[in-house]
Amino acid sequence: MDNGILIILVFGLLLLIKFGLKSGINRINRNLTGAYGEWKVKSGLKRLGDCNYKILNDVLIQNNNYSSQLDHIVVSSYGIFVVETKNFKGWIFGHEKSEYWTHTIFRRKYQFRNPVKQVWGHINSLKRILNKFPSVPYYPIVVFVGSGKLKGITSNVPVISDNKLIRYIQNNSMDEVLSADEVEEIVNIISSSNLINNRLSIKEHIAKANANKSHRNAPKICTSCGGRLIIKNGKFGPFYGCSNYPSCKFTQTFK
């Protein structure tokens, strides 16, 4: 084999190894970051005590072809608090009706699924398995852990930092609507429906999540000139603008 071709092949192999390792390390870092955020909220929820609040963490519920993984559920005589946990750095922007939110770090923008829609999806999953309790109130909460700064968040659902979570739950623990036996029954129903220890169910849930992520990361194309749409920040929040600006002034609503 020609030495030049051999050098090219070796160089190409080294590049594949380098970027493959980098991708793997980034994936591990994301998983560890998410796990730390959930652990921190889980530890904080213990301060509520076991007498009035029953805490369930990391719950996977299957409803037909849809699976929902809930970070934290607090069942109490005052209702059911459903907590979606996120752990991001940088500035965080989002609207409750958008499909995706953004967080920016050193002018680089990243998208993630709208946590408000996520938490409502989790509540809908709970309502299906708890249809025996149609009048029980649900309290959706989105909690951010870490150094991220909430900027321009528009949401009727509380989007708060983890140090405000306990106070929010306590402030909404006013009227008792469930008996102790009903609270216990709800906890048992959720626990018996939890598939988190079923490896096959987890594998299917991850596969669907990755498929959604691949669709989200597909490049967006400008329908005016064929350029690439990129996220920009405007007076009224983030939007998509053409990469060929200013020759092309096409814009699209951020969602």
C-alpha positions in Angstrom: 0.0 0.0 0.0 1.2 3.5 -0.9 2.7 5.3 2.2 0.6 8.4 1.4 -2.7 6.4 1.4 -1.6 4.7 4.6 -1.0 8.0 6.3 -4.4 9.3 5.2 -6.1 6.2 6.5 -4.4 6.4 9.8 -5.1 10.1 10.1 -8.8 9.5 9.3 -9.0 6.7 11.9 -7.5 9.0 14.5 -10.1 11.7 13.7 -12.9 9.1 14.0 -11.6 8.0 17.4 -11.1 11.6 18.6 -14.6 12.8 17.6 -16.2 9.5 18.7 -14.7 9.9 22.2 -15.7 13.5 22.3 -19.3 12.6 21.4 -19.3 9.9 24.0 -17.9 12.2 26.7 -20.4 14.9 25.9 -23.2 12.3 26.2 -22.0 11.2 29.5 -21.7 14.8 30.8 -25.3 15.5 29.8 -26.5 12.4 31.6 -24.5 13.2 34.7 -25.8 16.8 34.6 -29.4 15.7 34.4 -28.9 13.1 37.1 -27.3 15.6 39.5 -30.2 18.0 39.0 -32.8 15.3 39.8 -30.7 14.1 42.8 -30.6 17.7 44.2 -34.3 18.2 43.9 -35.0 14.7 45.3 -32.8 15.5 48.3 -34.6 18.9 48.8 -38.0 17.3 48.7 -37.1 15.2 51.7 -37.4 18.4 53.8 -41.2 18.2 53.3 -41.3 15.2 55.7 -43.2 11.9 55.2 -46.2 12.8 57.4 -48.1 15.0 55.0 -46.3 14.3 51.7 -45.5 11.1 49.8 -42.6 11.5 47.4 -42.1 9.4 44.3 -39.0 9.9 42.1 -38.1 8.6 38.6 -41.4 7.2 37.5 -42.0 5.7 34.0 -45.6 5.3 32.9 -46.8 3.6 29.8 -50.0 4.8 28.1 -50.8 2.9 24.9 -47.9 3.8 22.6 -46.8 6.8 24.7 -44.4 6.7 27.6 -43.9 9.4 30.2 -40.9 9.6 32.5 -41.7 11.8 35.5 -38.8 13.2 37.6 -40.7 13.8 40.9 -44.3 13.4 42.1 -45.4 14.6 45.5 -48.8 13.1 46.6 -50.4 14.9 49.5 -53.9 15.5 51.0 -53.7 18.9 49.3 -53.3 17.5 45.8 -50.6 16.1 43.5 -47.4 18.2 42.7 -45.6 17.1 39.5 -42.1 18.4 39.2 -40.1 18.5 36.0 -36.3 19.1 36.7 -33.8 20.8 34.3 -30.1 21.6 34.9 -28.6 24.1 32.5 -26.0 26.8 32.5 -26.3 30.2 30.7 -29.4 32.2 30.0 -32.7 30.4 29.5 -35.5 31.7 27.3 -38.9 30.2 26.7 -42.6 30.6 26.1 -45.1 28.1 27.4 -46.6 27.5 23.9 -43.3 27.0 22.1 -42.2 23.5 21.2 -38.6 24.2 22.3 -36.8 26.6 24.6 -33.3 27.9 24.3 -30.3 28.3 26.6 -27.4 30.4 25.5 -23.8 30.1 26.6 -21.2 32.5 25.3 -23.5 33.5 22.4 -24.0 29.9 21.4 -27.6 28.8 21.4 -29.0 25.3 22.2 -32.5 24.0 22.1 -34.3 21.7 24.5 -37.9 20.5 24.8 -40.4 22.9 26.3 -40.5 21.7 30.0 -44.0 23.2 30.5 -45.4 21.0 27.8 -43.5 18.1 29.2 -44.9 18.5 32.7 -48.5 18.8 31.3 -47.9 15.6 29.3 -46.8 13.9 32.6 -50.0 15.1 34.3 -52.1 13.8 31.5 -50.4 10.4 31.9 -51.2 10.5 35.6 -54.8 11.4 35.0 -55.2 8.3 32.9 -54.0 5.9 35.5 -55.7 7.9 38.4 -59.1 8.2 36.6 -60.7 7.0 39.9 -59.8 10.5 41.3 -61.1 12.9 38.6 -61.4 15.9 40.9 -57.9 15.8 42.5 -56.0 19.0 41.8 -52.6 18.8 40.0 -49.8 21.3 40.5 -47.3 21.4 37.6 -43.9 22.8 38.5 -40.8 23.3 36.4 -37.6 23.5 38.5 -34.2 24.7 37.2 -31.1 23.5 39.1 -27.6 25.0 38.6 -26.2 28.3 37.5 -28.7 29.0 34.7 -30.5 32.3 34.7 -34.2 32.5 33.8 -34.6 35.2 31.2 -37.8 36.2 29.4 -39.8 33.1 30.6 -43.5 33.4 29.7 -45.5 30.8 31.5 -48.6 30.4 33.7 -46.9 27.3 35.1 -44.4 28.2 37.8 -40.8 28.1 36.4 -38.6 28.4 39.5 -35.2 27.7 40.9 -34.8 24.7 43.2 -34.4 26.8 46.3 -38.0 28.0 45.9 -39.6 24.6 45.4 -40.4 23.7 49.0 -41.9 27.1 49.7 -44.1 26.9 46.6 -45.4 23.5 47.6 -46.1 24.6 51.2 -47.8 27.8 50.0 -50.2 25.7 47.9 -50.9 23.2 50.7 -54.0 24.9 52.0 -57.2 22.9 51.6 -57.2 19.1 52.2 -59.0 17.3 49.4 -57.8 13.8 49.9 -57.9 11.5 53.0 -54.9 9.6 54.2 -56.3 6.4 52.7 -56.8 8.1 49.3 -53.3 9.4 49.4 -52.0 5.9 50.1 -54.1 4.4 47.3 -52.9 7.0 44.8 -49.3 6.2 45.8 -49.9 2.5 45.4 -51.5 2.9 41.9 -48.5 5.0 40.7 -46.0 2.6 42.2 -47.6 -0.4 40.6 -47.7 1.4 37.2 -44.0 2.4 37.5 -42.0 0.6 34.8 -38.6 2.1 35.7 -37.2 -1.3 36.6 -38.3 -2.8 33.3 -35.3 -2.6 31.1 -37.3 -3.2 27.9 -39.6 -0.3 28.7 -36.7 2.0 29.4 -35.0 1.0 26.1 -38.2 1.8 24.2 -38.6 5.1 26.0 -35.0 6.1 25.2 -35.4 5.1 21.5 -38.5 7.3 21.1 -36.8 10.2 22.9 -33.7 9.9 20.6 -36.0 9.8 17.6 -37.6 13.0 18.7 -34.2 14.6 19.3 -33.0 13.6 15.8 -36.0 15.2 14.3 -35.5 18.3 16.3 -31.8 18.6 15.3 -32.6 18.3 11.6 -31.4 21.5 9.9 -34.1 24.1 9.2 -34.1 25.5 5.6 -35.1 29.0 4.5 -38.1 28.6 2.1 -37.2 31.9 0.4 -33.6 31.3 -0.7 -32.6 27.8 0.5 -30.2 29.1 3.2 -30.0 27.7 6.8 -32.3 29.1 9.5 -30.6 30.0 12.7 -32.0 31.1 16.1 -31.7 34.8 16.8 -32.8 37.0 19.6 -35.1 39.9 18.9 -37.1 42.5 20.8 -39.9 40.0 21.4 -37.8 37.0 22.0 -36.0 34.3 19.9 -36.9 33.7 16.3 -35.5 32.0 13.2 -33.6 34.2 10.7 -31.9 33.3 7.4 -28.1 32.7 7.5 -27.9 34.8 4.2 -29.1 37.9 6.0 -29.1 40.8 5.0 -29.5 39.7 1.4 -32.4 37.5 2.5 -34.7 38.9 5.3 -36.8 35.8 5.7 -37.9 35.1 9.3 -39.9 32.4 11.0 -41.6 32.2 14.4 -39.5 30.3 16.9 -41.3 27.1 18.0 
